[in-house]
């Protein structure tokens, strides 16, 4: 297989494609339900997808040593299939594309989305091993309704503040996603000394019970978002 193709495939794996697709699709669907035109829905999905790729690549570079020590599969940077320099180049290129894409949604929407991305990137570096590990997830997800409520293709939509109920539920969804994503790595995180909130809770409840509680909580929050969207709507 040619080296360029091999690197491209490894970059796709390192971008955490499952989370990328789910997050981009969910936010784009929310834009569609809010009544945004098709071109704006596509712009929202593309913006979020590229941002998620940046997050995935950054996470794999930051965690390369820990992933290597733990022998985690599906980590191209850790197992040597992908050079860290190649990933940083991809991050830089994606950021250069992300800036005009974000601005195309409108300046306020762009500020909200870039703020969400910066908070998530900082979450890769700080607080992730502490009891406040949930905070970057809550803030990052809580900014998505702001991104949507002020968004409009070319900034032609002036926008309105999002409803506080929707913001709160989006932030809670971020916390739930944090718990669900942390569950598979609890044992290794405990060995590595990462005492994040999901691990602290799991040590008291047990991993199986925490999985059940996290799944139920996520379902309830999603239902809450659907009810809020059908009743109070996205904007106040």
N, C-alpha and C positions, 0 to 999 in steps of 0.2 A: 504494500500500500504506500503511495507517495507520502512524503513527510507532511506536506501541506494538508492533505486530506486527513491524515492521522491527527494532526494538531487541531484541525477544525472539529473533528468528532470528539476529541478529548475536551475541547472548550465547551461543547454542548453539554457533556456530562458534568463538567465542573460548574456550570451555570445553575445547577439544581433544577433541571427542566420541569420536574413535577410541580414544585412550588411555584416556579415561574408561570407555567400555564394556568394553574389553579388561581393564583392571585390576579394575573392579568385578566383572565376570563371573568372572575367574580366582580372586579371593579368595572370592567366594560359592561357587564350585565346590569350592574347598578346604574350606570349611565344610561343604558337603554331603557330601563324601567322608569327612570326619572324623566323620560321623554326627549332625550337628546337625539339630534339627527344622526343618521348612520355614519356620516363622515366623522362626526365628533366621537362617536362610540369607538370607531376604528382608531382614532388618534389617541384616545384614552388607553385603549388596550395596548397599543404599540409603545406608548410612553412608559406604562407600568411594566411591560415585558422587558424593555431595555434596562430599566431601573433594577428589576429583579435579577437580571443577568449580572449587573455590576455587584449586587449584594452577594450572589452566589460565588462569583470569582474571588471577591475580597475575602469571603469567609474561608474558602479553601486554601488561599495563600496564608492567611493568618493562622489557620489550624493545621497547616501541613505537618509540622513536627509531631503534634499530638495525634493526628490521624495515622502517621507512620508508626508511632510507638504502639498505637492500639491495633494496628493491622486492619483498619477499616477498608472495606472493599468499595469500589466505585469512586475513588478519590485520585484523579489523574495526577495532581500535583504531588501528593504524598507518595504515590508509588512510582514516580519518576517518568510517567508517560508524557507529562507536560511540564515544561520549564516555567519557573515562577516569572521570569522576565517576559515570556510570551503572554502570560495571564495579565501582568501589569500593562502591557501594550494594549491588550484587548479592553481592559478597564478604561484606559485613557481614551481609546477610540470610541467606546460606548458613551463615555461622559461627554465627549465632543458632539456626539449625535443627540444626546439626551437634553442638552441645554436648549437648542432651538426647538426641539419637540415639546419640551415643557412650556416654553414661552408661547408656542403656538396655541396652547390652551388658555392663554391669558396670563397677565403678570401675577395677579393674586393667586390663581390656581398653580402657576409655576412655582411661586414661593412656597406654597403649601406642600407641593409634591417634593421639591428639592429638600425642603426642611424635613419631610418624612424620611427621605433617603439618607440624609446626613445623620439623623438620629439613629436609624437602623445601622449605618456603618459604624457609628460610635459604639452602638451596642455590641458589635463584633469585637470591640477592643476593651471596653470598660463595663462594669456592672454585671457582666454575664456570669461571673462566678460568685455573685453576692446575693443577698436576700432581695435586692432591688433589681434582679435580672429581668423582671416583668416590665419594668418602667419603660425601656426603649420600645418594647413591643406595643405597649398601650399608647404611647405618644405617637409612634409611627402610624399605627392603624387609625388612631383618632383623627389624624390629619387627612385621611382619605376623603371623608365627607366634605371637608373644606375644599379640597382639590376638585371634587365633583360639583359642589354648589356654585363655585365661582368660575367654573370652566366654560369655555365656548371657543369654537374654532376661530383662530385669528384674534381672539380677545374681544369679539364683537358682542359677547354676552357679559353684561355688567356684573351679574351675579348677586347673590344674597347670602347672608350667614346661614350655615346649616343648623338644623334643629338640634338643640342640646341633647335630646334623647337619642338621636341617631349618632351623634359624636360619642356619647357615653357607651352605647352598645357596640360601636366600632372599636373603641378602646378595649372593651371587655373581650371582644372577639380576638384581638391581638394577644391578650393574656392567655386565652384558651389555646390559640395556635402555638404559643410559646410552650405551654405544658405538653401539648401533643407532640411537638417536635423534639422536646427534651426526653421524652419517655424511652425511646430506643437506646439512648446513650447514658442512662443513669448509672449503670455499673462502672463504666469507664470514667465518667465524670467524677464519681466518688473516689476512684483511685487517683485521679489527677488533682484532687483537692478542690474541685469546682463546687462550691456549696451554694448553688443557685436555688431559687425558691422551689421549683418542682422537685429537686432532690430532697430538700428539707421536708417537704410535705410527704414525699414517698417514703422516707425513713420512718414516718409516723403511721402512715396509712397502709403501706405496702404498694408495690408497683401495680399490681392487678387492680386493686381498688381505685388507685389514682387514675388508671386508664379509663375505668368505668365512669368515674366522676368527671373527668375531663371531657369524655365523649358526650355525656349528658349535658354538661354545662355548655359545650359548643353548640349542641343541637338547640338548646333553649335560647341561646343568644341569637342564633341564625333565625329562629322563629320570631324572636323579638324584633329583629331588623325587618323581617318581612311584614310583620304587623305594623310597625312604625311607618314603613314605607307606604302602606296602604291606608293609613289613618292620618298621621301628622305630616307625612311627606318628607322630602329631603331638606327643604328650607323652612326656616321659622316663619 
